[in-house]
Amino acid sequence: MTDAYFYDADGRDRVLPIEDIDLSALRDRQLLWVDAMRTDNDLGQVLARVGPAQDSVSLILDRSAHGRITVLDKAFHFSVPMPPGKCADGTRLDFVVGANWIVTVRDCDIPFLTAFRDEDRGESFKGKLTATAMCASFLDRHIETFQSEISEIMQATDKIDEGILGDRRKRPPLDELAKMRQRVGRLRDKLGAHREIIHGLLRPDFINVTDGDAYEHFAMIERHFDRTEDGLDRARETVVGSLELYATRTAQDTNEMVSVLTIITVIIGAAGAIAGVFGMNFDTAFSHWGAMGFYVATASMVAVALFIVVLARKRKWI
Protein backbone atom coordinates (compact mmCIF):
# COMPACT_ATOMS: atom_id res chain seq x y z
CA MET A 1 0.00 0.00 0.00
CA THR A 2 1.25 3.48 -0.92
CA ASP A 3 0.73 6.37 1.49
CA ALA A 4 1.53 10.05 1.08
CA TYR A 5 2.06 12.21 4.17
CA PHE A 6 1.91 15.97 3.88
CA TYR A 7 3.62 17.97 6.66
CA ASP A 8 2.88 21.68 6.92
CA ALA A 9 4.66 23.63 9.67
CA ASP A 10 2.19 26.52 9.26
CA GLY A 11 -0.92 24.44 8.66
CA ARG A 12 -2.22 20.95 9.19
CA ASP A 13 -0.46 17.63 8.68
CA ARG A 14 -2.53 15.11 6.80
CA VAL A 15 -2.52 11.99 4.69
CA LEU A 16 -2.66 13.05 1.07
CA PRO A 17 -4.43 11.01 -1.65
CA ILE A 18 -2.04 9.97 -4.39
CA GLU A 19 -4.07 11.76 -7.04
CA ASP A 20 -3.74 15.04 -5.10
CA ILE A 21 0.07 15.07 -5.18
CA ASP A 22 1.28 18.28 -6.80
CA LEU A 23 4.95 19.15 -6.29
CA SER A 24 4.49 22.57 -7.84
CA ALA A 25 2.11 23.50 -5.01
CA LEU A 26 4.64 22.74 -2.27
CA ARG A 27 5.98 25.81 -0.46
CA ASP A 28 8.64 26.48 2.14
CA ARG A 29 8.02 24.82 5.51
CA GLN A 30 6.08 22.07 3.75
CA LEU A 31 7.30 18.53 3.18
CA LEU A 32 5.85 15.56 1.31
CA TRP A 33 6.76 11.97 2.16
CA VAL A 34 5.54 9.14 -0.07
CA ASP A 35 5.98 5.64 1.37
CA ALA A 36 5.43 2.74 -1.03
CA MET A 37 5.89 -1.01 -1.24
CA ARG A 38 7.93 -2.24 -4.18
CA THR A 39 5.14 -4.68 -5.02
CA ASP A 40 2.47 -1.96 -5.25
CA ASN A 41 0.69 -1.99 -8.57
CA ASP A 42 0.51 1.80 -8.63
CA LEU A 43 4.22 2.34 -7.89
CA GLY A 44 4.93 3.61 -11.39
CA GLN A 45 1.95 5.99 -11.23
CA VAL A 46 3.08 7.29 -7.85
CA LEU A 47 6.63 7.96 -9.01
CA ALA A 48 5.34 9.60 -12.16
CA ARG A 49 3.33 12.06 -10.07
CA VAL A 50 6.46 12.98 -8.14
CA GLY A 51 7.93 14.48 -11.27
CA PRO A 52 11.73 13.90 -11.43
CA ALA A 53 11.37 10.64 -9.50
CA GLN A 54 9.93 8.95 -12.58
CA ASP A 55 13.52 8.59 -13.85
CA SER A 56 14.27 6.36 -10.87
CA VAL A 57 11.63 3.69 -11.61
CA SER A 58 14.15 1.41 -13.32
CA LEU A 59 16.62 1.92 -10.46
CA ILE A 60 14.02 1.02 -7.86
CA LEU A 61 12.93 -2.10 -9.72
CA ASP A 62 16.50 -3.17 -10.52
CA ARG A 63 17.66 -5.57 -7.80
CA SER A 64 21.31 -4.89 -8.61
CA ALA A 65 21.00 -1.11 -8.34
CA HIS A 66 22.43 -0.70 -4.87
CA GLY A 67 25.68 0.53 -3.39
CA ARG A 68 25.72 3.75 -5.38
CA ILE A 69 24.12 7.19 -5.45
CA THR A 70 22.46 8.29 -8.66
CA VAL A 71 21.87 12.01 -9.21
CA LEU A 72 18.65 12.64 -11.13
CA ASP A 73 17.00 15.81 -12.37
CA LYS A 74 16.55 17.85 -9.15
CA ALA A 75 16.67 14.67 -7.05
CA PHE A 76 18.93 11.78 -6.11
CA HIS A 77 18.42 8.06 -5.51
CA PHE A 78 20.17 5.42 -3.42
CA SER A 79 19.26 2.22 -1.60
CA VAL A 80 20.47 0.44 1.53
CA PRO A 81 20.12 -3.28 2.44
CA MET A 82 17.97 -4.33 5.36
CA PRO A 83 19.56 -6.11 8.34
CA PRO A 84 19.31 -9.93 8.19
CA GLY A 85 16.35 -11.28 10.05
CA LYS A 86 14.24 -8.12 9.68
CA CYS A 87 13.05 -8.88 6.17
CA ALA A 88 13.73 -11.58 3.60
CA ASP A 89 17.31 -11.90 2.43
CA GLY A 90 18.21 -9.46 -0.32
CA THR A 91 15.59 -6.87 0.61
CA ARG A 92 16.43 -3.18 0.71
CA LEU A 93 15.08 0.30 1.30
CA ASP A 94 15.19 2.83 -1.56
CA PHE A 95 15.27 6.60 -1.17
CA VAL A 96 14.42 9.18 -3.80
CA VAL A 97 15.00 12.66 -2.39
CA GLY A 98 14.04 15.98 -3.96
CA ALA A 99 13.91 19.58 -2.77
CA ASN A 100 10.99 19.29 -0.34
CA TRP A 101 9.76 15.78 -0.98
CA ILE A 102 11.04 12.27 -0.32
CA VAL A 103 9.96 8.84 -1.54
CA THR A 104 10.78 5.62 0.28
CA VAL A 105 10.25 2.25 -1.39
CA ARG A 106 10.53 -0.90 0.72
CA ASP A 107 10.12 -4.67 0.33
CA CYS A 108 8.51 -5.35 3.72
CA ASP A 109 7.11 -3.63 6.78
CA ILE A 110 9.81 -1.54 8.46
CA PRO A 111 9.14 -0.78 12.14
CA PHE A 112 11.05 2.50 12.30
CA LEU A 113 9.04 3.96 9.42
CA THR A 114 5.83 2.96 11.18
CA ALA A 115 7.14 4.48 14.42
CA PHE A 116 8.04 7.70 12.58
CA ARG A 117 4.44 7.98 11.38
CA ASP A 118 2.88 7.05 14.71
CA GLU A 119 5.03 9.18 17.01
CA ASP A 120 3.12 12.36 16.18
CA ARG A 121 0.29 13.39 18.43
CA GLY A 122 -1.64 16.19 16.80
CA GLU A 123 0.17 18.73 14.66
CA SER A 124 3.94 18.25 14.23
CA PHE A 125 6.75 20.51 13.09
CA LYS A 126 8.08 18.10 10.48
CA GLY A 127 7.19 20.61 7.82
CA LYS A 128 10.25 22.56 8.98
CA LEU A 129 12.48 19.70 7.94
CA THR A 130 14.19 19.63 4.59
CA ALA A 131 13.95 16.47 2.50
CA THR A 132 17.64 15.70 3.17
CA ALA A 133 17.06 16.15 6.92
CA MET A 134 14.21 13.64 6.83
CA CYS A 135 16.36 11.32 4.74
CA ALA A 136 19.14 11.59 7.36
CA SER A 137 16.60 10.87 10.10
CA PHE A 138 15.46 7.72 8.31
CA LEU A 139 19.05 6.62 7.74
CA ASP A 140 19.86 7.17 11.41
CA ARG A 141 16.90 5.03 12.46
CA HIS A 142 17.89 2.43 9.90
CA ILE A 143 21.41 2.17 11.31
CA GLU A 144 19.87 1.98 14.78
CA THR A 145 18.30 -1.34 13.75
CA PHE A 146 21.83 -2.71 13.37
CA GLN A 147 22.61 -1.36 16.85
CA SER A 148 19.60 -3.28 18.16
CA GLU A 149 20.87 -6.46 16.52
CA ILE A 150 24.28 -5.91 18.14
CA SER A 151 22.64 -5.38 21.53
CA GLU A 152 20.72 -8.66 21.16
CA ILE A 153 23.95 -10.49 20.30
CA MET A 154 25.75 -9.04 23.33
CA GLN A 155 22.89 -10.04 25.64
CA ALA A 156 22.81 -13.56 24.18
CA THR A 157 26.57 -14.01 24.64
CA ASP A 158 26.28 -12.80 28.24
CA LYS A 159 23.73 -15.55 28.92
CA ILE A 160 25.98 -18.11 27.24
CA ASP A 161 28.92 -16.96 29.39
CA GLU A 162 26.79 -17.31 32.52
CA GLY A 163 25.94 -20.86 31.47
CA ILE A 164 29.61 -21.67 30.82
CA LEU A 165 30.63 -20.39 34.24
CA GLY A 166 27.59 -21.82 35.99
CA ASP A 167 25.93 -25.22 35.70
CA ARG A 168 28.31 -27.65 33.99
CA ARG A 169 25.52 -30.10 33.25
CA LYS A 170 23.96 -27.82 30.66
CA ARG A 171 24.18 -28.65 26.98
CA PRO A 172 27.47 -27.45 25.41
CA PRO A 173 26.92 -24.01 23.79
CA LEU A 174 28.98 -24.68 20.66
CA ASP A 175 25.93 -24.71 18.36
CA GLU A 176 24.66 -21.43 19.82
CA LEU A 177 28.07 -19.78 19.51
CA ALA A 178 28.44 -20.99 15.93
CA LYS A 179 25.05 -19.50 15.01
CA MET A 180 26.00 -16.29 16.81
CA ARG A 181 29.24 -16.09 14.84
CA GLN A 182 27.34 -16.56 11.57
CA ARG A 183 24.87 -13.87 12.63
CA VAL A 184 27.69 -11.43 13.28
CA GLY A 185 29.20 -12.27 9.89
CA ARG A 186 25.93 -11.56 8.07
CA LEU A 187 25.54 -8.28 9.94
CA ARG A 188 29.07 -7.25 8.98
CA ASP A 189 28.32 -7.95 5.31
CA LYS A 190 25.06 -5.97 5.37
CA LEU A 191 26.51 -3.07 7.32
CA GLY A 192 29.60 -2.97 5.12
CA ALA A 193 27.35 -2.52 2.09
CA HIS A 194 26.36 0.88 3.53
CA ARG A 195 29.90 2.25 3.48
CA GLU A 196 29.93 3.48 -0.11
CA ILE A 197 26.55 5.18 0.35
CA ILE A 198 27.42 6.83 3.69
CA HIS A 199 30.73 8.14 2.40
CA GLY A 200 29.25 9.07 -0.95
CA LEU A 201 26.70 11.36 0.72
CA LEU A 202 29.62 13.47 2.01
CA ARG A 203 31.61 13.77 -1.20
CA PRO A 204 32.01 17.36 -2.46
CA ASP A 205 30.59 16.55 -5.89
CA PHE A 206 27.40 15.24 -4.27
CA ILE A 207 26.95 17.85 -1.53
CA ASN A 208 26.67 20.52 -4.25
CA VAL A 209 23.33 19.04 -5.39
CA THR A 210 21.76 19.14 -1.90
CA ASP A 211 20.75 21.89 0.52
CA GLY A 212 23.21 23.73 2.76
CA ASP A 213 22.55 21.67 5.90
CA ALA A 214 22.97 18.30 4.19
CA TYR A 215 26.67 17.96 5.05
CA GLU A 216 26.02 18.39 8.77
CA HIS A 217 23.19 15.86 8.71
CA PHE A 218 25.11 13.24 6.76
CA ALA A 219 28.28 13.79 8.84
CA MET A 220 26.22 12.81 11.87
CA ILE A 221 25.12 9.67 10.03
CA GLU A 222 28.74 8.83 9.24
CA ARG A 223 29.71 9.11 12.92
CA HIS A 224 26.81 6.87 13.89
CA PHE A 225 27.80 4.41 11.17
CA ASP A 226 31.41 4.31 12.40
CA ARG A 227 30.26 3.68 15.98
CA THR A 228 28.02 0.88 14.75
CA GLU A 229 30.91 -0.73 12.90
CA ASP A 230 33.00 -0.50 16.07
CA GLY A 231 30.16 -2.04 18.07
CA LEU A 232 29.90 -4.89 15.58
CA ASP A 233 33.64 -5.51 15.87
CA ARG A 234 33.27 -5.67 19.66
CA ALA A 235 30.35 -8.09 19.27
CA ARG A 236 32.54 -10.33 17.12
CA GLU A 237 35.31 -10.20 19.73
CA THR A 238 32.75 -11.04 22.42
CA VAL A 239 31.58 -14.14 20.55
CA VAL A 240 35.19 -15.22 19.99
CA GLY A 241 35.84 -14.55 23.69
CA SER A 242 32.92 -16.80 24.61
CA LEU A 243 34.41 -19.57 22.48
CA GLU A 244 37.75 -19.13 24.24
CA LEU A 245 36.02 -19.09 27.63
CA TYR A 246 34.25 -22.33 26.77
CA ALA A 247 37.54 -23.91 25.65
CA THR A 248 39.21 -22.78 28.89
CA ARG A 249 36.36 -24.13 31.00
CA THR A 250 36.46 -27.43 29.12
CA ALA A 251 40.21 -27.70 29.71
CA GLN A 252 39.68 -26.94 33.40
CA ASP A 253 36.97 -29.58 33.70
CA THR A 254 39.26 -32.07 31.94
CA ASN A 255 42.11 -31.32 34.34
CA GLU A 256 39.82 -31.77 37.31
CA MET A 257 38.58 -35.07 35.92
CA VAL A 258 42.14 -36.27 35.36
CA SER A 259 43.01 -35.29 38.94
CA VAL A 260 40.07 -37.26 40.31
CA LEU A 261 40.94 -40.28 38.17
CA THR A 262 44.56 -40.06 39.33
CA ILE A 263 43.53 -40.03 43.00
CA ILE A 264 41.20 -42.99 42.42
CA THR A 265 44.03 -44.87 40.70
CA VAL A 266 46.38 -44.19 43.62
CA ILE A 267 43.74 -45.35 46.11
CA ILE A 268 43.09 -48.55 44.18
CA GLY A 269 46.81 -49.15 43.83
CA ALA A 270 47.40 -48.69 47.56
CA ALA A 271 44.49 -51.00 48.39
CA GLY A 272 45.85 -53.56 45.96
CA ALA A 273 49.28 -53.36 47.57
CA ILE A 274 47.84 -53.94 51.03
CA ALA A 275 45.72 -56.83 49.78
CA GLY A 276 48.77 -58.28 48.06
CA VAL A 277 50.84 -58.13 51.23
CA PHE A 278 48.17 -59.91 53.23
CA GLY A 279 47.63 -62.44 50.48
CA MET A 280 51.29 -63.51 50.10
CA ASN A 281 51.91 -67.27 50.44
CA PHE A 282 54.36 -67.05 53.32
CA ASP A 283 53.84 -68.76 56.65
CA THR A 284 53.92 -65.65 58.84
CA ALA A 285 52.16 -64.90 62.09
CA PHE A 286 49.60 -62.46 60.68
CA SER A 287 48.68 -64.82 57.84
CA HIS A 288 46.96 -67.01 60.49
CA TRP A 289 44.85 -64.22 62.02
CA GLY A 290 41.66 -65.36 60.34
CA ALA A 291 38.80 -62.85 60.57
CA MET A 292 40.98 -60.40 62.50
CA GLY A 293 43.43 -60.28 59.60
CA PHE A 294 40.60 -59.46 57.19
CA TYR A 295 39.46 -56.59 59.37
CA VAL A 296 43.01 -55.26 59.74
CA ALA A 297 43.57 -55.38 55.96
CA THR A 298 40.24 -53.68 55.22
CA ALA A 299 40.85 -50.99 57.86
CA SER A 300 44.31 -50.37 56.40
CA MET A 301 42.85 -49.89 52.93
CA VAL A 302 40.25 -47.43 54.22
CA ALA A 303 42.84 -45.55 56.29
CA VAL A 304 45.22 -45.21 53.34
CA ALA A 305 42.38 -44.06 51.05
CA LEU A 306 41.25 -41.41 53.55
CA PHE A 307 44.82 -40.23 54.02
CA ILE A 308 45.28 -39.83 50.24
CA VAL A 309 41.98 -37.95 49.88
CA VAL A 310 42.79 -35.57 52.77
CA LEU A 311 46.27 -34.95 51.40
CA ALA A 312 44.89 -34.29 47.90
CA ARG A 313 42.33 -31.83 49.26
CA LYS A 314 44.95 -30.05 51.36
CA ARG A 315 47.28 -29.71 48.36
CA LYS A 316 44.27 -28.69 46.21
CA TRP A 317 44.79 -31.50 43.76
CA ILE A 318 41.05 -32.10 43.79
N, C-alpha and C positions, 0 to 999 in steps of 0.2 A: 504494500500500500504506500502511495506517495502522499506526503503531507507538506504543506507550505506554511511557514510561520512568519508572520509579519510583526516586527518589533518597531514601535514608534515611541521614542523618548518623550515626545510632546503630545502624544495622543494615546490611543488604545492599542494594546497588543491583541492579536487575533490570529486565528487559523484562516488562511486565505485559500479559497477555491483555486484549483489549478487554472481554470479558464480566466480568472481575474488577475493573473500575474501580468504586470506591466512594468518592466524595468525603467522605462522612460518617466514613469510617474514617481519613482523613488526620489526622495529629497535627503538632505543632510539630516542626521540624527534619526534615520530610518534604516532598517536592515531586514533583508529577506533571507530566510533559510529554507531551502527545499531539501527534504529528506526522502530518499527513494530506495526501494529494493531493486537490485539488479534484474530480478525476474519480473518486475512490473511490466505489464503490457503497454502502459502508456509512458514508459521511460523516454522513448524518443520524442514523443509529443511534449513532455515536460521540459526536456533539454532544449527543444526548439523554441519554446516560449521564453527561455532564459537567454535568448539572443546569442551572444558569442559562445555559449556553452555547447551549441549544437555541433561545433567542430570537434568536441571531445567525445562524441558518441562512440566512435570507433575505438578510442583509447579506453573508455570505460568497459566496453564489451570484449576488448582484447585481453585475454588472460595473461599474456606475456608482457603487457605494458605496465610494468612496475619497476621501481628502483630508479626512476628518473623524473625530472620535472619538465613539463612541456608548457612553454609560453604560448598562449593563444592570443586572439584579438581581444585586448582589454581584459584578459583573464589568464589564469594558469591552472594546470592540472597536475596532480600527482596521486599516488596511491601508497598505502602502507599495509603490510600483512597483519592479520589478526593473530594474537597469541594462540599457541596450540591448546586445545581443550575448550576454548571459548566458542569457536565455530568449527565447521568442517575444515579439514586440512586444505590449504591452498586458497582459503577465503581472504578477502582484503576489504579495505575501506578506501573509497575514492573521494577525492576533494576536487571540486572545480570552484575557484574563488575569483570573484570579480571585484568591482569597486565597492559596492554596498550590498552585495548578495553572495551567497555561498550555497553550493549544492553538495550534499553528501550522498554517495551511493554505496550501499552495503549488501552483503550476501546473507546476513542473518540478523537477528535481533541483537543489538549492542546495548548493554545496560547503561553505559555512561551517557549515551545519547538520550535514552529514555529519562534518566535522572536529570539531564540538562533541561528537558522539556518540563518535567514535573516539579522542579525545585522552585518555580515561580508561584507566588501566592498574590494574586491580584496583578496590578500593573508593575512591570519591571523597567529597568533602565538599560536593557540590552540594545535598545535603539542607538545608544551612544557609542556602542562598539563599532569598530570598522570590521570589514569582512576578514582581513588578515588577523585581527585580534580574536575574532571568534574561531577562526581556523587554528590559531595557536592554542586557544583554550581547549578545543577538541583534541589536538595533538597531545597536550599535557595530560588530559584525562586518559587518552589512549595509552600513553607510556605508563601511567599509573596502574593500568591493568597488569603490566609486566611486574611492577613493584608488588602488587597483590600476589601474583604467582610466586615471586621470590619469598615473600613473607610466609606463604603456605609451605614452601619447601623447607624453610628454616624451622618452622614449628614442627614439621614432620620429622626432621632429623633430630631435633631435641628429644622428641618422644622415643625415637629409636635409641638414642644415646642413653636415656633413662633405662630402657629395657636392657641394654648391654651391661650397664653398671648395676642393674637390679637383679631381678629373678633370672637365674641361669637356666631354669627349666623351660623358658619360653622358646618358641620356634626361632631358629637362627634368622637374622634379618637380612641375609644376603640378597634375597629376591627383592625385598623392599628397597634396599640401597641401590641395586642395579636399575630398578625402575626409576628411582629418584635421579640417578646419574643420567639416564636417557632423557628424562624430563628437562633437566638442566641443559643438556646438549641441544634439544629442540628449541628451548627458549633462546639460547645463544644464537642459533641460526636465524630465528625470526627477528630477534632484536638487532642482530648485525645487518639485516636487510634494510633497516631504517637509516643506517649511517649515511649513505649517499644522499638520501632525501634531506635529513637534518642538516648536513653540512651544505648541501646545495641551496637551501633556503637562505643561507648567510653569504653566499658568494656575491661579490660586487655587481656582476652582470645581471643577477636576478633581482637584487634589492632595488635596482633602478626602476623595475616595473611594478613595484608595490608602493604603499603609502609610507610616509616618513617614520611611523612608529614600528614598522614591520621588523626592522633589525633588532630592536630591543625585545620585542615579543619572541622572535625566533632564537635570539641568544639565550633567553631564559629556557626555552625548550632544549637547546643544546646542553646546557648545564644539567638539566634534569635527566637528559638522555645519558650523559657521561656518568652521573651518579647511579643510574640504573645499571649501566654496564659494570660499574665497580661492585654494586650489590650482587649482580649475577656471578661475578668472579668469586666473591666471598661465599656465595651459596655453593658454588662448585667446590671450593676449598673445604667447606663444612661437610659436604657429602664424602669427599675423599678422607677427611679427618675421621668421620664415623667409620669408614672402612678400616682405617688404621687402628682406631680404638677397638673395633671388633677383633681384628687380628691380634692385638696386644692382649685382650681379655682371653681369647682362645689359647694363646701361648701360656698365659698365666694359669688357666684352668688345667692345661696339659701338664705343666710343671707340678702343680699341686697333686694331680692324679699320679704322676710318676713318683712323687715323694711318698704318697700313701702306699702305693704298690711296693716301693722299696722297704718301707717299714714292715709291711706285712710279710715280705720275703725274709727279712731279718728275723722276725718273730718265728716264722715257720722253721727257718734254719736252726735257730736256737733250740726250739722245741724238739726238732729232729735229732740234734746233737745230744740233748739230755736223754731222749728215748733210746738213742743208740748206745749211750754209756750204760744205761740200766739194762739193756738187752744183750750186752756182750756175753759170749759163752765162756766166761771164766768162773771158776769156783771160788767166789769171794764171799765175804760175810754178808754184804747187803744184797747179794743175789738170792739169798734164802729168806728175805724178810716177808715174803708173801704179800698179803694185802697192804701191810704197812709200807712196803717198798713202792707199791703202785701209788699210794697217796703221796709219798715223798716225791716221786717223779712228777706226778701231776702238779703238785704245789710248786715245784721248781720251775716247771714250764710257765705256770701262771705268773709267778714272781718275776721271771726273766722278761716275759711279755710286758708286764706292767712297768718294769724298770725302763724298757726300751721306749715305751709310749711316753712316759713322763720325761725322759731325756729328750725325746724328739720334740715334745711340746715346749720344753724349756729352751731348747736351741732354735725354736721356731722353724723346724723342718716340716712340720705339718700344722 
